[in-house]
């Protein structure tokens, strides 16, 4: 049987972690609802091209992480919103129960193991 209380705790824990990580590397654009990468702070101006290149690489890495973490956070928020619906914990493809082991590994899972690639 699906333990929705346990799933909710897992989702909220992951939500907190994701928000902390996102706040470390970006900021929420209140107009779009999307996360934008922010450059790492520096106490001194760039002195040469190498420093500028390093800052650019860091910004690119932050942007890449936001492209991963932002959608994951959205999935977590959607799962929390839908937790009390009858369809929660059911595979979106075959409508059968999602395996508890799968939900324990990924509480925002939308498909069973059989339909993992869909």
C-alpha positions in Angstrom: 0.0 0.0 0.0 1.2 3.5 -0.9 2.4 5.4 2.2 1.5 8.9 1.2 2.8 10.4 4.4 6.3 8.9 3.8 6.2 10.0 0.1 5.2 13.5 1.2 8.1 13.7 3.7 10.5 12.5 0.9 9.2 15.1 -1.5 9.4 17.9 1.0 13.0 16.9 1.9 14.0 16.9 -1.7 12.2 20.2 -2.3 14.3 21.8 0.5 17.5 20.4 -0.9 16.8 21.6 -4.4 15.8 25.1 -3.2 19.0 25.4 -1.3 21.1 24.3 -4.3 19.2 26.6 -6.6 19.6 29.6 -4.3 23.4 28.9 -4.2 23.8 29.1 -7.9 20.9 31.4 -9.1 17.9 33.4 -8.4 14.2 33.0 -9.2 12.9 35.3 -11.9 9.5 36.3 -10.4 8.2 37.4 -13.8 8.8 34.1 -15.6 8.9 31.7 -12.6 12.1 30.3 -14.0 15.5 30.1 -12.3 18.4 32.2 -13.8 22.0 31.4 -13.1 24.0 34.1 -11.3 27.8 34.6 -11.6 29.9 33.7 -8.6 30.7 36.7 -6.5 34.2 38.1 -6.7 35.9 40.5 -4.3 38.2 41.7 -7.0 37.8 42.7 -10.6 39.0 40.3 -13.3 42.6 41.0 -13.9 43.2 39.0 -17.0 41.6 36.9 -19.7 42.2 33.7 -17.7 40.2 35.0 -14.7 37.4 36.1 -17.1 37.4 32.6 -18.8 37.2 30.9 -15.4 34.2 33.1 -14.4 32.5 32.3 -17.7 33.1 28.6 -17.3 31.7 28.8 -13.7 28.6 30.6 -15.0 28.1 28.0 -17.8 28.3 25.2 -15.1 25.7 27.1 -13.0 23.5 27.5 -16.0 23.7 23.8 -16.8 22.9 22.8 -13.2 19.8 25.1 -13.2 18.6 23.3 -16.4 18.7 20.1 -14.4 17.6 21.3 -11.0 14.8 23.6 -12.1 12.7 21.0 -13.9 13.3 18.5 -11.0 12.0 21.1 -8.5 8.9 21.6 -10.7 8.3 17.8 -10.8 8.6 17.7 -7.0 6.1 20.7 -6.6 3.7 19.0 -9.0 3.9 15.7 -7.1 3.2 17.5 -3.8 0.2 19.2 -5.4 -1.1 15.9 -6.8 -0.3 13.8 -3.7 -3.9 13.5 -2.5 -5.3 12.7 -6.0 -6.4 9.2 -6.6 -4.1 9.0 -9.6 -1.0 9.7 -7.6 1.3 6.6 -7.5 -0.3 5.2 -10.7 1.7 4.8 -13.9 0.7 7.5 -16.5 1.1 4.9 -19.2 -0.6 1.7 -17.9 -2.4 3.1 -14.9 -1.1 0.4 -12.6 0.5 1.1 -9.3 4.1 2.3 -9.4 6.4 0.0 -7.5 7.1 1.2 -4.0 10.8 0.7 -4.5 10.6 3.0 -7.5 8.7 5.7 -5.5 11.3 5.3 -2.6 14.1 6.0 -5.1 12.1 8.8 -6.9 9.0 10.0 -5.1 8.1 12.1 -8.1 8.1 9.1 -10.5 5.2 9.2 -13.0 5.7 5.8 -14.5 6.3 2.2 -13.3 9.6 0.5 -14.0 8.2 -1.1 -17.2 7.4 2.3 -18.7 10.5 4.1 -17.3 11.7 5.3 -20.7 8.3 6.8 -21.7 
